[in-house]
Amino acid sequence: MVISLKIKARGFGEDYLVGAVVYLLLIVSFFFLNFLLTPSAFAEETKTIPVDQLGISVGKQMSASSFIVTATPDGMYLRSSLQALDALVVSSGVLVNSISKDEKKGSFMIIPEKLNETFLPKTGALSLSENIITLDKYPVKEEISSSGDGILQDFIIAKKPVGNSSLTLSVRLFGATAEPSGPGVRITITENNRFLTYGKLSTIDAKGKLLPSKFLVSDNTHFSIQVDDNDATYPIRIDPTISDSDWSGGFGMPGANGPIFATVYSTTTDTLYIGGNFTIVGEALANHIAKWNGSVWSALGTGTDADVLALVYDPVSSSLYVGGNFITAGGVTVNHLAKWDGSAWSALGTGVNNLVSALSYDPRSSSLYAGGYFTTAGGISANYVAMWNGSAWNALGIGVNSFVNALTYDPVSFSLYAGGFLLLLEVFQRTTLPNGTALHGALLVLGWIILYIASLMTQNLPLFMPEVILPLPEAFRRTTSLCGMALLGMPSVRGLVLV
């Protein structure tokens, strides 16, 4: 994002005081603009991915084929690779199969049995539309689909049940047992003892009103969904999801114990990688990076010594590239960039001199592109963006003039696109403040001081300010008046450029 403001001041004559006031007003305006923009569009903090939104985030990375429903002679088949589950929907109900590589096969059926006190038909009509399977057992219709979070089993209740009591949908399990687990139900598959969670419950009426709802386990094979349908408009949609317990919480530790900043999904291995500022995920000890194989979270060696901010996967070499503000990975000095080959960590040359916040990969040329807050890569000058060709670092022209927070490579046009935060303030002026006088130099120094104090007051401490490392006497030796300033990496006061 680029914002450019241009101000022109004319005809101050020899009035030093007016000139000084103009300088100070400009500096103060920087402070207030920085303060006002910080909580909104220019939010500095790396965007975190909430654990309950992880499936949605990863689902966007997965190919459309991951969610395609296939019609078979036995019924309608769908798969949730991220949860190592598949389902076969038949006229009587949903048969859920565990396809985890770490556990033996197992399956169970989950069938809605009663609506309040009325038993539902034992079979229904099957249909398919836009990768959603519909099983109609009027007055209850099931819509079964797949997502990153697991198997979605929506129940649509066509009309209010007879009687004055609240809506209760009773469900029965075959081949599995049920027990309470926080706000959901823990399902244990009898054949392989794998734990799943039936949760993420959401219930809305025809007008989009969110209705209070909860699970109630009556015995080890029966549970119900109870909905407060007072003043509700029918039909009502009840929306639970079947996921692995380590993914959705269950009896283990829910999610990670810190923020998640980056995710990448490997379609070739059905593996999800996450990076962030955590040390535990699920029930696994994992320093800032972990992987999910559909049923189990695990660490990548000893991980990194600080936050992971960017991930990209190369399916050709089965390698994961990791960027962040870490120095070591697996005990190896890597300087903000590292490669995981499935069993060990390695460095990419000598790395870069500051954090990496974006990565993109070109499989055609086997080139890795990195963006961030660095100015050197592999010891060569590379302003905020660079390329690793597999053996050496290369600069991309003269780079860019501010921090890069996003990168994407287009293999069709062979183009790399970069994005970040940039605020430019160009000040064009004609004053007769004597160039090179003590007053002129003092105002420049005072501007630096005020800008730095502003950064302290807003707690936007600079990670580095290479532009400010200008020898102090140079401010007094300049032969032209101050004609331009730029704040880089807003909202923080990252650097002051004198042009």
N, C-alpha and C positions, 0 to 999 in steps of 0.2 A: 504494500500500500504506500502510495506517495502523496503527500500533501505539500503543496508549494504556496507560500504566501509571499507576496512582493509588496514592499513598502518603499516609497521614494520621498525623501525630505529635501527641501530646496531652500537656498538662500538664508543660511544662518549668519552670514557675514562673519565678523570676528567675535561673535558672542560665545565665548568658551562655556559659559554656564548653560546656555540653551543646548549646545552640543553635548555637554556632559549629561544633561537630563535625558536627551534622546537615547544615548547609549544605555543609561540605567533603565529607562522604561522598556527598551527592547529586551534587556536581560531579565527584568522582572516578568515581562510577558512570557518568556520561555518557562519560567517557574510555574506560573498559573496554568499555562497550556498543558504542561507536563502533568500537573496535579489533577486537572479536570479530565484529561483523556485516559489517565491510568486505569480507572475501573471499567472503562467501556471498550471501545473498538480496538484500543492499542494495548489490551491486557498483556502483560509481559509473561506471566507464568505459563509454562508449557501446559497445554490442554491435557487434562487427565481423562482417562476413560473409566467411568464408574463400573464396578464389577457387574452390576445388574444390567449394564448395557454392552458388556463384552461380546455377547453372542451376536447382537445387532451389528456392532462394529466389524467383527470378523466376517459376518455373513456378507457384507458389502464387498469383501475381498474374494470371496468364493465365487467360482464360475456358476452360471445359471444351471449348468448340467448337474450340479450338486443337489439340486432340489427338484429334479424332474421325476414325475410319477410314471411308473411303467405298468401297463396292463398285462397281466399274466393269466394263464388258464385257471390259476388258483384264486386270483383276486387282484387287487391293486397294490403295487409295491412302491415304497418310498424309503429313503435313507437319510440319516443325519450323521454324516461322516465325523463331524466334530465331536459328537457324543458316542461314537462307535455303537450306534443303534440303527436298526432298520425296522420296518413295520409292514405287515401284510394285512390289508383290510379286506375282510370277507363279510358276507351278509349278516353274520351273527355278531361281529365285533372286530376289535383290533388285536392282532397278534404281534407283540413286540419282541424282537430278537436282539440279544446282546452279541455284538461282533467284535468285542474287544480282543486285541492281540495278547493282552496280559492275562486274560481269564478265559476259561473254557466257555464254550457256547452255552447259551441258556435262553429260554423264552417263557413268556407268560401272556395271558389274555386279560384284557381289561374291558368290562362290559357294563354299561348303565343298566340297572335292573328295575328300578322303580322311580316313579315321580310322585312324591308324597306317598300315598298308600296304594297307588295304582301301578300294577306291573306293566312293563313295556313289552311290545312285541319281541319275540325271540330273534327274529330276522327282519331285515329291511332291504330297501332298494339301493343299489350302488350306482353312483354316477361320478364323472370326472370333469372338472372345468378349471383351466389355468393352474394346473398342478395342485389343486385342492380336491381331495376325495370326499364325497358326501355319502353318508349312510343314513337313510331316512327311516326312522322308526317313530312315526307320528304318535304323539305330539313332540317328540324329541328328535332333532336332527343333529348328527355328528358331522363336523368338518375336520378332516385330518390332513395335516400338512407338515412340512419339515422346515427347520430353521437352524441357525447356528447354535441356538439354545437347546435343541432337541426335537422331539416329536410333539407337535401341537395338536391337542384334542379338544376342539371347541364344541360346546353343546348349545344348540339354539332351541329354546323352549318357545313353542308357537303360541301358547295361550296359558292363562293362569290356571293352576290346578284347582280342582273342586275343593271347597272348604275355605275356612278363614285363616288357617295356619300359613306360615311362611313357606316359601318354596324349598323343598328338599329333594335333591337328586341322589339316589342311592347307587353305589357302584360296587361291583364284585370283581375280585381277582381270582384267576385260575393259574396255578403254577407259581404263585408268589404270595408273600405275606405283607401285611401293612401294619405300621405303627406310627404314632404321632412324631413329628420332627419339626419343632418350631411352628412356623405358620403353614407348613406343608405336611405331606405324608411321605414317610420313607418306605420304599418298596424294596423287598429283598427277593431276588430271583432264587427260587428253590434249587434249581439245577447247578448253579455256579456261585451262589452266595454273593452275587454282585449287588451293590446298593445303588438304587436310583431314587430320585426325588420327584414327587408329583407335586408341583408347586407353581410359583409365579401366577397365582390366582388373580384374575381380574374379571369383574362382572359388570356389564352395562345393559341398559334397556334400549328401546327403539329410538329414544331421543338423545342417546349418548350420555345419560345420567349414570354415574358410577354408583353401584349398589354395594352395600356392605355384604360380605360373604366370607365363609370360613369352611375349613375341613373339620369333620368329626369322625374319628375312627371308632367303630362299634365293636369289631372283633378282628382277628388277624387276617381275615379275607374280605371284610366289608368296611367300607367307609362311605361317608356322604358329604355332599357339598350343600351347605345351608345358605340361603340367600334371603335377605330382608327385602321383600318385593312390595312393601307398602308404597302406594302412590307410583309404582313403576308402570311403564308403558310396555306392553308386550308387542313383539317377541323380545326375549331376554337372551343375551349371549354370555355364556360362562366359558372362560378361556384359561384352562390350566395347561402346563407343559411338563413333559417327561424328560428329565435330564439326569446325568450322572450326579451322584451326591457330592463328589469332590468338586464338581463344577459349580453347583448351585448352593452349596453349603452343607445341607444335611446335618449329620452329627459331627462332621469335621469342622475345621476352621473355614468360615465362608470367605472365598476369594483370597486376595492378598492382604498383607498387613500394612500396605502402603500404596500410594498412587501408581497407576499403570499409565505410562506415557506412549508406548508404541506396541503395535501388534503386527504380525505377518503370518500368513497361513500358507503352508506348503501343500498344494493339491497332489503332488506326486507321492507324498508320504502320509497325507492326512494328519499333519502335525501343526499345531498352533504354537507360535513363539510369542512371549510377551516380555516387555522390558519396562523398567520403571525404578521407583525408589522403595523397594520392599526387600525383605529377607526371608519371608515365609509366604508360600502360596499353597492353598489347600492344606495338606499335612506334610508338605515337603519343605526342607530348608533350602532356600535358593537365593543367592545374593544378586539381586537386581535383574535377573533374567531367568526364565523358566520355560518349559515346554509342556504341552498337553497332547497326549496321544489318543484321546477319546475316552479314557477312563482314569488316567493317573497323571498328576502333576509331578514333574521331576526337574532337577537342577541340571545345568550345563557345566559340568566340572565344579570348580569353586566360584564360578561367576565372575563378576567385576567388583572393583573396590569403590564404585560410586554409581550414580544414576545412569541408566540406559535410556536414551532419548529417541533413537532411530533404529529401525531394523529393515533389512531387505534380504530376500532369499534368492539364491541362484539355483534353479532346478537342474541345470546341466551338471554342475560339479557337486550338487547336494551340499552347498556351503551357505552358512548364514553369516551375513555381515552386520556388525553391531557398531553403533556410534553413540557417544554420550560425553559426559564430563569425567569419565574414569581415566586412570593412568595405567592400571594393570587389569589383565583378564586371565584367570587361571594361574595367577602368579607371574605371568609374563608381562614385561613392560611393553605397552602397545600405544600409549599416548592418544587416547580418545577414539581410536578405531581398532577393531579386531575382527578376526575371522574364526568361526567355529566350523570345523569340518565333520562334525558328528561325534568326535571323540576327544579332540584337543583344540586348544586356543593357539593362535599365532598372530604375529604383528603384520601390519602392512607397511613395510619399510620402517621409517622412524616415526610414522604417524603425523599428527598435526599439533600446532602449538596452543590450541584452545578447543573448547567443546564443539562437538558435532551434533547438530540438531536435525539434519535431514540426509537421507540416502536414497539413491535411485540406481537401478542397474540396467545395462544394455546387454542382453544375452548375445546379440549378434556379434559384437566386438569384444565381449567379455570385459566390459569397462564398468567400473564402479564410480559413481559420482557422489561427492560428499559436499555438504553445505553446512555452514555454522558460523562460529564467531572467531575463526582462526584467520591468520594472515600468512602463515607458512605451512607447507605440506612437504614432508620428506626433505626439509631443509631449504626448499626453494620458495620464492615469493608466490603466494596464491591468496588473493584477497577474497576470503569468505566462501570460495567454491574451488574445487579441484577434482581431478580425475586420476584414478588408480587403474593402470592398464594390466595389472597382474604381476608386474615386477618393479614399476617405478611410478612416482607421482608426476603429474603434469598440470601446469596452470592452464586455465581457460582464458586466454587473452590476458587482460589486466584485471580480470575478475569483476566484482561489483563493489559499490561504495558503502555497503552496510551489511548487517547480519542477514544470513539466509536461513529461513525457518521451514521452507518447503521446496522439494524438488520432484520433478516427474519427467521421465524420458519417453518421448513419442517415437516408437520404432518405425512408424510409417514415414514421417518427415525427417527422421534422424535428428530430431531437435530436443534440446534439454530446456525445460522451463523452470525458472527459479522464482520464489516469492519470499517476502520478508517484510520488515517494518522499516520505514524510512520517512523521516519528516525533514523537509528542507525549508529553511527560512532565508530568503535572499534579501539582503538589505542594500539597496542602491541609494547612495547619498552623495550630495555635494556640499560639504562643509569646508570652512576655511580653518578648521583646527589644524594647526601646524603639524605636518607629518613628521614623525620622528621626535616630537617634543616629549618631555617627561610626562605632561598631562595625557597625551595620546597613549603612551605606553602604560601609564598607570591605570587608565580606564580599561585597557585590554586585560591587564592583570586582575583588576577588580572584577571584571566580567567573569574570568575563570573562577575566582573565589566564590562569587555569588552562585554560579552554576553548580559548583561542587557542593556548597551548602544546601542548595535546593535538592540535590540528589540524596543527601543525607536525611533531610527533613521528610522526604517522601519514601524513604527506605528503599530507594532504587539505586543500590550501590553498584557501580560499574564493575563488570568482570575484568575489563581492561580498558585503557584509554590511550591507545598508541598515538592518536592525533594530538593529544595534549602534551606529549613529551616533546615540546618545542623548547629549545634553550631560552631561558627567560630573557637574556639580553636581546634576543632576536626581536622581541616585541618592541624594543626601543630603537632598533636599528632599521625598522621597516621604512621604506621611502615612499610608500603609498598609504593612503588612509584605509581604514577598515571598510571593505566593500562587500564582504559576504561572510556568513556564518552558516554552519549546518549542524544540527543535532542528529546524531546517528543512533539508530536502534531505539527510537522512542518506544515507551515513555521514559525510559531511563536516560539520564544524561551520560551517554556513552562516550562522547568525544566532541571536541570543539575544533572546527576546521577554519583556518584563517586563509583567505584567498585574495 
